[in-house]
Amino acid sequence: MVESKSDRRFKIITITALVIIVIALSIAYLSLSKKLTIFGSTKVNETGWNIAIPNEKNGLSPVTSSGGDGNITYETESYDGVTVIKNLKVTLRKPGDFGELTVPIKNAGDTDAYLAYVAGVDGKISCTGTGNTKERDERIICGDSSNNGAEVRYTITYDNDLLTKGTSGVDDLNLRSGVTKMVKIKVEYLPGSSNVSTHKVTVLLPEIQFIFQQVM
């Protein structure tokens, strides 16, 4: 049976149409896949996320104060919405001595944030004494291994709210864009204590972290 010219022409047109459809579908699939990949790897408001401790050029910077024989040193860092206060050491000798650190935390980004958690609020302190009464002085200031009987206390306030654990006690967790809130950490040899160390003792606080999240 001989195939007619019209039949051959119909087959060619049909095959050509199918090839064009397959090519079109392939291009559409690749385009859709590319778009999905881009959307899946995009971070929300990445360029507008900037929470950190301002420096002196911004008109604000951490400030220390002390009373009696108190003396304070510290380190800070900020990254990905986390502000860290570490190696905070206060040297004390007698009841009433204290050291206090005030740290500004500014939301300099375009995105509002909120305080999700504060780590280190109720952590353990450690003591390093000097002289021939080193061990006795350390026990007076820091107490036992769990800080039971310690003559020193530290407190942390955020925007004038006293933190008791995590974010407990904070009235307003929001840190809106352009807003700066103050953190205060005070280490104090309890006034009126009858236990007095012979020599100065350096108190080391646990690392304190203020963890912020974006408001979605």
DOZALUM-131483 format. One record per residue: z, y, x of N, C-alpha, C in turn; residue in three letters. Coordinates in steps of 0.001 Angstrom, whole numbers. Each point is the difference from the previous one (the first is absolute). Layout:
N
((Z, Y, X), (Z, Y, X), (Z, Y, X), 'Ala') ...
% end
This chain:
216
((0, -1195, 853), (0, 1195, -853), (0, 1243, 887), 'Met') ((-969, 872, -183), (-159, 1181, 834), (779, 1169, -601), 'Val') ((841, 638, 886), (815, 1146, -456), (-883, 1239, -117), 'Glu') ((142, 689, -1133), (-818, 1177, -235), (521, 1190, 792), 'Ser') ((-878, 1003, 164), (377, 1220, 718), (1138, 724, -708), 'Lys') ((-20, -11, -1307), (1048, 697, -764), (1358, -652, 203), 'Ser') ((31, -1352, 98), (1264, -705, 242), (556, 346, 1376), 'Asp') ((-892, 13, 996), (453, 325, 1350), (536, 1421, 62), 'Arg') ((-696, 901, -686), (435, 1393, -16), (1378, 130, -659), 'Arg') ((237, -759, -1060), (1294, 36, -701), (1125, -503, 909), 'Phe') ((-278, -1105, 724), (1015, -550, 907), (351, 987, 1109), 'Lys') ((-1021, 649, 548), (231, 961, 1095), (853, 1165, -493), 'Ile') ((-341, 494, -1182), (764, 1132, -557), (1442, -411, -262), 'Ile') ((181, -1230, -532), (1357, -491, -305), (834, -156, 1261), 'Thr') ((-585, -615, 1030), (728, -204, 1260), (338, 1340, 642), 'Ile') ((-940, 922, -27), (233, 1330, 580), (1147, 711, -722), 'Thr') ((22, -108, -1305), (1062, 633, -802), (1372, -599, 339), 'Ala') ((13, -1330, 144), (1267, -663, 335), (510, 449, 1378), 'Leu') ((-916, 110, 967), (375, 443, 1347), (574, 1411, -52), 'Val') ((-636, 877, -770), (484, 1388, -122), (1385, 36, -631), 'Ile') ((229, -828, -1022), (1315, -52, -662), (1076, -470, 972), 'Ile') ((-306, -1061, 778), (973, -538, 966), (348, 1054, 1056), 'Val') ((-1003, 700, 495), (240, 1051, 1009), (860, 1113, -582), 'Ile') ((-302, 398, -1240), (763, 1072, -640), (1454, -403, -198), 'Ala') ((224, -1238, -443), (1366, -487, -187), (758, -68, 1318), 'Leu') ((-673, -404, 1067), (646, -79, 1313), (434, 1379, 483), 'Ser') ((-882, 991, -181), (337, 1364, 421), (1173, 535, -801), 'Ile') ((-6, -272, -1302), (1098, 468, -860), (1321, -641, 400), 'Ala') ((-24, -1308, 326), (1222, -700, 400), (552, 554, 1311), 'Tyr') ((-887, 227, 974), (440, 546, 1285), (595, 1390, -169), 'Leu') ((-619, 799, -849), (510, 1355, -247), (1374, -45, -641), 'Ser') ((180, -888, -991), (1286, -130, -673), (1067, -503, 952), 'Leu') ((-356, -986, 848), (956, -546, 966), (456, 1065, 974), 'Ser') ((-932, 831, 436), (341, 1075, 943), (982, 969, -633), 'Lys') ((-242, 368, -1253), (888, 923, -698), (1388, -602, -180), 'Lys') ((66, -1269, -350), (1295, -653, -185), (774, -67, 1304), 'Leu') ((-689, -231, 1097), (661, -57, 1303), (591, 1352, 365), 'Thr') ((-749, 1066, -247), (479, 1343, 311), (1231, 337, -813), 'Ile') ((-51, -282, -1314), (1126, 314, -857), (1233, -810, 387), 'Phe') ((-216, -1253, 408), (1129, -856, 325), (723, 419, 1261), 'Gly') ((-661, 710, 901), (621, 379, 1265), (478, 1445, 20), 'Ser') ((-181, 721, -1099), (397, 1400, -41), (1489, 134, -268), 'Thr') ((698, 859, 764), (1417, 268, -206), (175, 1246, -854), 'Lys') ((939, -70, -933), (214, 1112, -914), (575, 1207, 737), 'Val') ((-691, 1131, -111), (496, 1264, 551), (442, -105, 1462), 'Asn') ((-735, -769, 788), (405, -224, 1381), (93, 1313, 783), 'Glu') ((-962, 889, -213), (-23, 1226, 790), (1055, 996, -445), 'Thr') ((560, -159, -1210), (982, 950, -497), (1439, -461, 158), 'Gly') ((218, -1045, 764), (1329, -611, 139), (630, 443, 1312), 'Trp') ((988, 901, -79), (587, 552, 1226), (1452, 403, -244), 'Asn') ((912, -926, 281), (1433, 272, -123), (624, -166, 1382), 'Ile') ((642, 1066, 482), (527, -45, 1366), (1068, 1064, 191), 'Ala') ((639, -31, 1170), (979, 1015, 372), (-745, 1163, 638), 'Ile') ((89, 1201, -557), (-706, 1152, 586), (533, 310, 1401), 'Pro') ((-828, 633, 799), (467, 458, 1309), (233, 1509, -37), 'Asn') ((394, 552, 1107), (338, 1428, 51), (-1184, 890, -355), 'Glu') ((-1216, -457, 248), (-1185, 791, -317), (-127, 203, -1504), 'Lys') ((538, -944, -786), (-49, 108, -1455), (1180, 795, -562), 'Asn') ((884, 462, 882), (1140, 789, -450), (1227, -812, -347), 'Gly') ((-98, -1316, 101), (1133, -875, -290), (75, -1090, 1060), 'Leu') ((1207, -403, 341), (200, -1092, 937), (1427, -509, -172), 'Ser') ((309, -1210, 481), (1369, -511, -105), (1009, 904, 694), 'Pro') ((1198, 54, -577), (1070, 842, 537), (1274, -833, 108), 'Val') ((744, 172, 1095), (1272, -699, 169), (1160, 1000, -20), 'Thr') ((1156, -496, -412), (1227, 792, 75), (1141, -957, 311), 'Ser') ((1092, 523, 552), (1125, -860, 377), (1296, 778, -69), 'Ser') ((1090, -755, -20), (1312, 611, -24), (938, -702, 961), 'Gly') ((925, 732, 600), (924, -590, 972), (-732, -466, 1230), 'Gly') ((255, -1250, 398), (-667, -580, 1167), (-1280, -744, -386), 'Asp') ((-445, 218, -1228), (-1177, -724, -461), (-1275, 429, 700), 'Gly') ((-884, -956, 206), (-1303, 255, 619), (-989, -1014, -571), 'Asn') ((-1232, 429, -312), (-940, -875, -691), (-1370, -9, 671), 'Ile') ((-605, -1182, 80), (-1370, -168, 479), (-727, -950, -960), 'Thr') ((-1337, 65, -13), (-755, -801, -970), (-1475, -47, 379), 'Tyr') ((-752, -846, -708), (-1454, -66, 103), (-564, -124, -1411), 'Glu') ((-1226, 510, -202), (-654, -119, -1305), (-1462, -382, 173), 'Thr') ((-561, -580, -1054), (-1430, -269, -50), (-423, -133, -1454), 'Glu') ((-1289, 226, -257), (-547, -117, -1350), (-1328, -733, 60), 'Ser') ((-220, -913, -970), (-1274, -716, -75), (-164, -590, -1403), 'Tyr') ((-1196, 119, -548), (-361, -617, -1281), (1035, 228, -1100), 'Asp') ((519, 1206, -99), (961, 296, -1050), (1421, -428, 295), 'Gly') ((260, -432, 1228), (1351, -412, 396), (529, 972, 1050), 'Val') ((1162, 572, -252), (664, 873, 972), (1192, -749, 568), 'Thr') ((52, -107, 1325), (1026, -807, 671), (908, 890, 848), 'Val') ((1302, -213, -125), (990, 644, 866), (704, -1122, 749), 'Ile') ((-157, -20, 1315), (516, -1127, 775), (747, 491, 1234), 'Lys') ((738, -938, 600), (799, 315, 1188), (866, 1239, -216), 'Asn') ((536, 125, -1207), (877, 1128, -299), (1397, -321, 550), 'Leu') ((411, 785, 1001), (1277, -237, 671), (877, 1239, -93), 'Lys') ((1262, -221, -331), (962, 1094, -73), (1199, -353, 867), 'Val') ((351, 898, 917), (1163, -200, 873), (1204, 714, -602), 'Thr') ((1097, -744, -190), (1220, 507, -630), (1220, -362, 836), 'Leu') ((1096, 730, -215), (1233, -361, 706), (1238, 25, -893), 'Arg') ((81, 946, -908), (1226, 160, -786), (-325, 231, -1473), 'Lys') ((978, -201, -892), (-215, 230, -1427), (-513, 1412, -275), 'Pro') ((-968, 80, -884), (-603, 1288, -334), (-1288, 290, 754), 'Gly') ((-239, -696, 1115), (-1259, 170, 725), (-1151, -520, -864), 'Asp') ((-1144, 679, 60), (-1152, -470, -773), (-1303, 457, 638), 'Phe') ((-1050, -677, -394), (-1359, 405, 359), (-868, -127, -1236), 'Gly') ((-857, 980, -220), (-842, -8, -1207), (-1439, 331, 359), 'Glu') ((-927, -745, -596), (-1427, 205, 217), (-656, 351, -1330), 'Leu') ((-757, 1096, -28), (-763, 391, -1189), (-1483, -119, 309), 'Thr') ((-702, -799, -799), (-1412, -294, 251), (-837, 387, -1216), 'Val') ((-1012, 862, 182), (-921, 306, -1104), (-1089, -1070, -104), 'Pro') ((-317, -397, -1217), (-1115, -911, -238), (-967, 701, -940), 'Ile') ((-1227, 219, 468), (-972, 773, -772), (-1185, -853, -449), 'Lys') ((-386, 210, -1242), (-1233, -602, -500), (-1119, 1020, 198), 'Asn') ((-684, -118, 1133), (-1071, 936, 348), (-1362, -485, -468), 'Ala') ((-18, -1106, -747), (-1266, -541, -481), (-385, 549, -1361), 'Gly') ((-1093, -540, -545), (-508, 435, -1298), (510, -873, -1142), 'Asp') ((744, -1054, 342), (444, -968, -993), (1512, 57, -191), 'Thr') ((452, 18, -1239), (1435, -52, -280), (560, -1356, 421), 'Asp') ((1279, -9, 374), (651, -1232, 439), (1379, -111, -638), 'Ala') ((607, -1159, 185), (1375, -177, -449), (750, -853, 1020), 'Tyr') ((1308, 193, 55), (842, -744, 934), (264, -1384, -578), 'Leu') ((-599, -1022, 620), (110, -1358, -526), (1274, -699, 461), 'Ala') ((417, 253, 1249), (1187, -693, 518), (482, 672, 1279), 'Tyr') ((1303, -105, 249), (579, 476, 1259), (745, -1166, 641), 'Val') ((-436, -405, 1171), (640, -1094, 726), (1011, 548, 996), 'Ala') ((1101, -726, 201), (996, 395, 989), (1134, 836, -558), 'Gly') ((80, 113, -1327), (1047, 837, -603), (1390, -585, 239), 'Val') ((111, -1301, -131), (1314, -645, 135), (5, -1011, 1146), 'Asp') ((-689, 336, 1081), (-74, -909, 1140), (1221, 62, 901), 'Gly') ((17, -851, 1001), (1128, -64, 936), (-185, 997, 1142), 'Lys') ((1117, 568, 425), (-11, 873, 1165), (527, -783, 1197), 'Ile') ((-337, 453, 1192), (518, -618, 1221), (557, 1087, 905), 'Ser') ((961, -366, 853), (686, 979, 841), (-81, -370, 1476), 'Cys') ((-73, 1025, 832), (48, -179, 1449), (1037, 960, 563), 'Thr') ((1095, -574, 516), (1074, 818, 552), (-130, 179, 1506), 'Gly') ((952, 697, 589), (9, 237, 1448), (1422, -141, 529), 'Thr') ((110, -103, 1306), (1329, -15, 619), (718, -1326, -161), 'Gly') ((1277, -13, 420), (779, -1247, -7), (489, -395, -1395), 'Asn') ((-188, 853, -997), (379, -332, -1381), (-1256, -221, -867), 'Thr') ((-1086, -350, 645), (-1294, -142, -671), (72, -893, -1246), 'Lys') ((495, -1217, 152), (13, -947, -1109), (927, 462, -1121), 'Glu') ((1152, 550, 354), (928, 501, -1015), (-625, 1137, -785), 'Arg') ((-622, 937, 697), (-608, 1148, -659), (-1146, -437, -919), 'Asp') ((-772, -977, 450), (-1104, -500, -830), (523, -615, -1297), 'Glu') ((1116, -751, 80), (572, -610, -1204), (546, 1061, -948), 'Arg') ((576, 1067, 563), (530, 1075, -854), (-1130, 676, -771), 'Ile') ((-1068, 315, 683), (-1093, 747, -624), (-830, -871, -933), 'Ile') ((-417, -1178, 456), (-931, -831, -767), (653, -1143, -764), 'Cys') ((1279, -266, 235), (641, -1110, -684), (-467, -1342, 532), 'Gly') ((-4, -1024, -872), (-431, -1326, 442), (-1519, -113, -58), 'Asp') ((-495, -1242, 116), (-1447, -211, 40), (-698, 397, -1297), 'Ser') ((765, 96, -1083), (-556, 423, -1289), (377, 1438, -332), 'Ser') ((558, 706, 999), (444, 1395, -144), (1210, 158, -911), 'Asn') ((681, -1096, -271), (1256, 104, -754), (1031, 721, 860), 'Asn') ((692, 979, -584), (1005, 753, 733), (-559, 1115, 853), 'Gly') ((-1285, 289, -131), (-621, 1060, 803), (565, 1366, -366), 'Ala') ((157, 837, 1002), (502, 1361, -208), (-1140, 1017, -104), 'Glu') ((-1224, -515, 35), (-1175, 868, -85), (-827, -392, -1219), 'Val') ((-543, 996, -689), (-888, -235, -1133), (-1276, 820, 183), 'Arg') ((-1102, -507, -541), (-1209, 826, -37), (-527, 50, -1426), 'Tyr') ((-539, 1156, -356), (-556, 194, -1335), (-1418, 556, 118), 'Thr') ((-823, -305, -1000), (-1381, 476, -33), (-246, 674, -1346), 'Ile') ((-507, 1210, 48), (-380, 678, -1234), (-1491, 308, 35), 'Thr') ((-634, -91, -1162), (-1420, 328, -154), (-109, 1053, -1093), 'Tyr') ((-454, 1185, 368), (-109, 1100, -951), (1354, 253, -692), 'Asp') ((1070, -49, 815), (1385, 235, -441), (588, -1121, -846), 'Asn') ((-738, -1102, -186), (532, -1157, -716), (541, -1017, 1004), 'Asp') ((1244, -442, -199), (609, -975, 905), (-541, -1390, -283), 'Leu') ((-577, -627, 1031), (-528, -1355, -146), (1126, -1010, 170), 'Leu') ((50, -964, -898), (999, -1060, 113), (-638, -1328, 397), 'Thr') ((-1246, -219, -468), (-734, -1205, 385), (-1426, 147, -488), 'Lys') ((-966, -304, 862), (-1396, 169, -410), (-275, 1443, -363), 'Gly') ((-297, 243, -1276), (-166, 1368, -488), (1038, 332, -1061), 'Thr') ((1078, -764, -57), (1041, 247, -996), (601, 1386, 191), 'Ser') ((110, 735, -1087), (588, 1331, 39), (-1005, 1125, 78), 'Gly') ((-1290, -314, 196), (-1020, 1044, 97), (-436, 432, -1404), 'Val') ((130, 1281, -286), (-364, 522, -1320), (-1514, 107, -185), 'Asp') ((-702, 449, 1040), (-1445, 210, -97), (-677, -678, 1183), 'Asp') ((-680, -1108, -267), (-652, -766, 1064), (-1357, 576, 400), 'Leu') ((-523, 933, -786), (-1336, 530, 268), (-33, 890, 1242), 'Asn') ((-1058, -145, 772), (-295, 907, 1113), (-1442, 453, -206), 'Leu') ((-140, 1082, -748), (-1329, 452, -387), (-732, 645, 1183), 'Arg') ((-1298, 85, -130), (-829, 597, 1041), (451, 1423, 300), 'Ser') ((190, 291, 1306), (432, 1326, 436), (1495, 219, -1), 'Gly') ((773, -987, -450), (1460, 141, -104), (689, -585, 1231), 'Val') ((1087, 646, 429), (836, -492, 1102), (1410, -254, -517), 'Thr') ((541, -1168, 305), (1380, -309, -358), (787, -312, 1266), 'Lys') ((1305, 298, -57), (837, -123, 1186), (857, -1268, -52), 'Met') ((92, -634, 1150), (870, -1170, 185), (1128, 393, 942), 'Val') ((1231, -378, -352), (1138, 270, 883), (747, -1297, 288), 'Lys') ((267, -202, 1276), (773, -1167, 440), (1217, 513, 766), 'Ile') ((1182, -356, -478), (1228, 482, 632), (850, -1180, 453), 'Lys') ((432, 63, 1258), (893, -1009, 574), (1314, 693, 331), 'Val') ((1112, -528, -539), (1274, 710, 120), (1156, -943, 336), 'Glu') ((806, 431, 966), (1269, -662, 307), (958, 491, -1089), 'Tyr') ((478, -904, -839), (735, 378, -1206), (1176, 924, 308), 'Leu') ((15, 1176, -641), (1129, 930, 213), (1311, -626, -467), 'Pro') ((1077, 322, 681), (1312, -515, -381), (282, -1404, 477), 'Gly') ((-915, -604, 744), (225, -1353, 511), (1118, -5, 1033), 'Ser') ((851, -1013, -80), (1104, -121, 967), (-426, -786, 1237), 'Ser') ((-1173, -630, -73), (-517, -761, 1139), (-958, 878, 803), 'Asn') ((410, 319, 1204), (-783, 912, 835), (-446, -724, 1265), 'Val') ((-1298, 83, 281), (-516, -630, 1215), (407, 816, 1225), 'Ser') ((142, -675, 1122), (409, 678, 1237), (-1175, 762, 616), 'Thr') ((-1166, -629, -34), (-1189, 614, 576), (-1093, 126, -1063), 'His') ((-1051, 700, 373), (-1123, 165, -922), (-694, -1336, -257), 'Lys') ((-484, -140, -1235), (-730, -1205, -402), (-1325, 424, -628), 'Val') ((-1064, -689, 370), (-1313, 291, -570), (-294, -975, -1133), 'Thr') ((-289, 557, -1164), (-291, -798, -1198), (-1511, -45, -217), 'Val') ((-540, -1211, -143), (-1427, -196, -248), (-217, -442, -1440), 'Leu') ((-825, 737, -742), (-304, -350, -1376), (-1183, -959, -77), 'Leu') ((-107, -755, -1098), (-1189, -854, -178), (-1225, 871, -241), 'Pro') ((-1165, -568, 158), (-1229, 733, -275), (-90, 330, -1484), 'Glu') ((-328, 1243, -301), (-80, 457, -1388), (-1458, 304, -325), 'Ile') ((-495, -560, -1104), (-1390, 181, -389), (-97, 552, -1417), 'Gln') ((-773, 1075, -141), (-316, 551, -1312), (-1431, -423, -327), 'Phe') ((-145, -827, -1026), (-1280, -613, -320), (-575, 622, -1275), 'Ile') ((-1174, 608, 139), (-644, 687, -1131), (-1235, -757, -443), 'Phe') ((-307, 142, -1301), (-1209, -588, -579), (-795, 1079, -731), 'Gln') ((-1295, -216, -135), (-837, 940, -732), (253, -106, -1494), 'Gln') ((-69, 1136, -684), (45, 10, -1456), (-1421, -254, -493), 'Val') ((-192, -1099, -701), (-1349, -393, -440), (-325, 614, -1357), 'Met') 
% end
